[in-house]
Amino acid sequence: MSFLNKNESKNLPSDSYQGHSSNQLNAWDAIRPAGWAHFLLLPIAGWLFAENPKFSDLIIGLISSVFLLAHAYGFNNYKDNRAQQSVWWHRWPLILFFSIVLLQKLIPQISAGVFLLISAIYSGRCKLKGLPIFGLVLNGGGFALFTLMAVVSPSIQNYWLFLMVALWVAATQLIHEEAHMEQDAQAGYLTTVILLGTKSSRILAVVLLLLATIAALFLNVLLGVALIFYVLLFSCLALRLRAKELRWAMKWLGLLWALIAGIKLLGGTVFNRFN
């Protein structure tokens, strides 16, 4: 669950773009929906914890999130593969987003604006990836903003959810950086993992997940307990698995936790509010 997988872009030839070259990415490959579709769970989760949620807010929030993520990943891909991608593959989602942004309320608008700024900094000249710690914090906070994309009247639980997601994303970003440590070093990036070393980074990932567990306990006791087991299992796997294997395990463990959370919320919170 990293912000934008800069090293997962397709290994395409770097010859100059001329007309409709066979090397040019199509729109689907450019915006990489497989890399961000799971983040659409975040607006749903935030909406479930909001005060007086309206279904229309959820729909608008999800549509806005799709356009924002498509633009962010497309823009990142464009910067990495400028010769092979049409500039419009990352511009059209942004145009579509601005076409509906006025339908959103203040909190989602602010969240979207901050995310666009972080996305521009990450993929632009500043290169957040090369700013250890600071880039890690903005990475986690950037994706956590999607928990507010369908929220008009936030409850205290929305802020605990935001904190939990930010800490969780930051922890997974550390494992992502470790998996691409060699490529990042060759590219001249000073990531958090390169700065701290792999052992210290894994310890930091466990600490971040423990802090996420505390936030989850304030959010909902059952979800917090489930996350405790996730952290314990992660800690055991961290002693044995390589970074790429650990990142895969984190992804599926995270989806399992999300399933538990979904069953709890749909079976309790939604029923109580709408029945």
WOZIPE-V900312 format. One record per residue. N is the residue number from 1. RES is the residue in one letter. PHI is phi as a letter, one per 30 degrees, with the letter a starting at -180 (999 if undefined). PSI is psi in whole degrees, 0 to 359 (none if undefined). Layout:
# WOZIPE-V900312
n->(N/N)
res->(RES/RES)
phi->(PHI/PHI)
psi->(PSI/PSI)
This chain:
# WOZIPE-V900312
n->(1/2/3/4/5/6/7/8/9/10/11/12/13/14/15/16/17/18/19/20/21/22/23/24/25/26/27/28/29/30/31/32/33/34/35/36/37/38/39/40/41/42/43/44/45/46/47/48/49/50/51/52/53/54/55/56/57/58/59/60/61/62/63/64/65/66/67/68/69/70/71/72/73/74/75/76/77/78/79/80/81/82/83/84/85/86/87/88/89/90/91/92/93/94/95/96/97/98/99/100/101/102/103/104/105/106/107/108/109/110/111/112/113/114/115/116/117/118/119/120/121/122/123/124/125/126/127/128/129/130/131/132/133/134/135/136/137/138/139/140/141/142/143/144/145/146/147/148/149/150/151/152/153/154/155/156/157/158/159/160/161/162/163/164/165/166/167/168/169/170/171/172/173/174/175/176/177/178/179/180/181/182/183/184/185/186/187/188/189/190/191/192/193/194/195/196/197/198/199/200/201/202/203/204/205/206/207/208/209/210/211/212/213/214/215/216/217/218/219/220/221/222/223/224/225/226/227/228/229/230/231/232/233/234/235/236/237/238/239/240/241/242/243/244/245/246/247/248/249/250/251/252/253/254/255/256/257/258/259/260/261/262/263/264/265/266/267/268/269/270/271/272/273/274/275)
res->(M/S/F/L/N/K/N/E/S/K/N/L/P/S/D/S/Y/Q/G/H/S/S/N/Q/L/N/A/W/D/A/I/R/P/A/G/W/A/H/F/L/L/L/P/I/A/G/W/L/F/A/E/N/P/K/F/S/D/L/I/I/G/L/I/S/S/V/F/L/L/A/H/A/Y/G/F/N/N/Y/K/D/N/R/A/Q/Q/S/V/W/W/H/R/W/P/L/I/L/F/F/S/I/V/L/L/Q/K/L/I/P/Q/I/S/A/G/V/F/L/L/I/S/A/I/Y/S/G/R/C/K/L/K/G/L/P/I/F/G/L/V/L/N/G/G/G/F/A/L/F/T/L/M/A/V/V/S/P/S/I/Q/N/Y/W/L/F/L/M/V/A/L/W/V/A/A/T/Q/L/I/H/E/E/A/H/M/E/Q/D/A/Q/A/G/Y/L/T/T/V/I/L/L/G/T/K/S/S/R/I/L/A/V/V/L/L/L/L/A/T/I/A/A/L/F/L/N/V/L/L/G/V/A/L/I/F/Y/V/L/L/F/S/C/L/A/L/R/L/R/A/K/E/L/R/W/A/M/K/W/L/G/L/L/W/A/L/I/A/G/I/K/L/L/G/G/T/V/F/N/R/F/N)
phi->(999/c/d/b/d/d/c/c/d/d/d/c/d/c/d/d/d/b/h/c/d/d/d/d/d/d/d/d/d/d/d/h/d/d/d/b/e/d/d/d/d/d/d/d/d/d/d/d/c/d/d/h/d/c/d/d/d/d/d/d/d/d/d/d/d/d/d/d/d/d/d/d/d/d/d/d/d/d/d/d/b/e/d/c/b/d/d/d/d/c/d/d/d/d/d/d/d/d/d/b/d/d/d/d/c/d/d/d/d/d/e/d/d/d/d/d/d/d/d/d/d/d/c/d/d/d/h/e/d/c/c/d/i/d/d/d/d/d/d/d/d/d/d/d/e/d/d/c/d/b/c/c/b/d/c/d/d/d/d/d/d/e/d/d/d/e/d/d/d/d/d/d/d/d/d/d/d/d/d/c/d/d/d/d/d/d/d/i/d/c/d/d/d/d/d/c/j/d/d/d/d/d/d/d/d/d/d/d/d/d/d/d/d/d/d/d/d/d/d/a/d/d/d/d/d/d/d/d/d/d/d/d/d/e/d/d/d/d/d/b/c/d/e/d/d/d/d/d/d/d/d/d/d/d/d/d/d/d/d/d/d/d/d/d/d/d/d/b/e/d/d/d/d/c/b)
psi->(60/165/297/117/88/333/1/8/153/143/85/154/153/16/156/148/128/110/227/70/148/344/354/136/146/174/319/314/329/317/349/61/332/338/345/357/325/340/347/349/335/314/325/315/316/320/323/332/357/160/129/59/140/141/326/325/322/315/312/320/319/316/315/319/320/313/320/314/319/318/314/313/323/319/319/318/323/318/327/330/53/324/341/0/134/138/338/344/337/348/324/324/326/319/316/323/313/340/341/0/330/344/346/162/180/311/312/324/315/316/316/318/317/319/318/321/314/318/317/320/319/314/346/209/334/328/78/333/332/10/93/152/300/313/324/317/313/328/309/315/327/312/330/336/336/345/347/3/343/20/123/315/95/145/174/331/330/325/324/321/316/312/317/313/318/316/320/314/320/320/316/330/324/318/324/316/323/321/332/24/316/315/320/320/319/328/354/14/138/87/172/321/319/323/315/335/158/320/311/325/322/323/317/321/318/317/316/320/325/319/323/325/319/315/321/325/323/329/309/129/315/316/323/317/318/322/331/315/324/314/319/316/319/316/321/316/327/337/344/327/151/167/315/321/321/323/320/317/320/321/312/328/321/318/324/317/319/324/316/316/317/317/318/312/314/331/343/292/309/318/317/328/327/9/none)
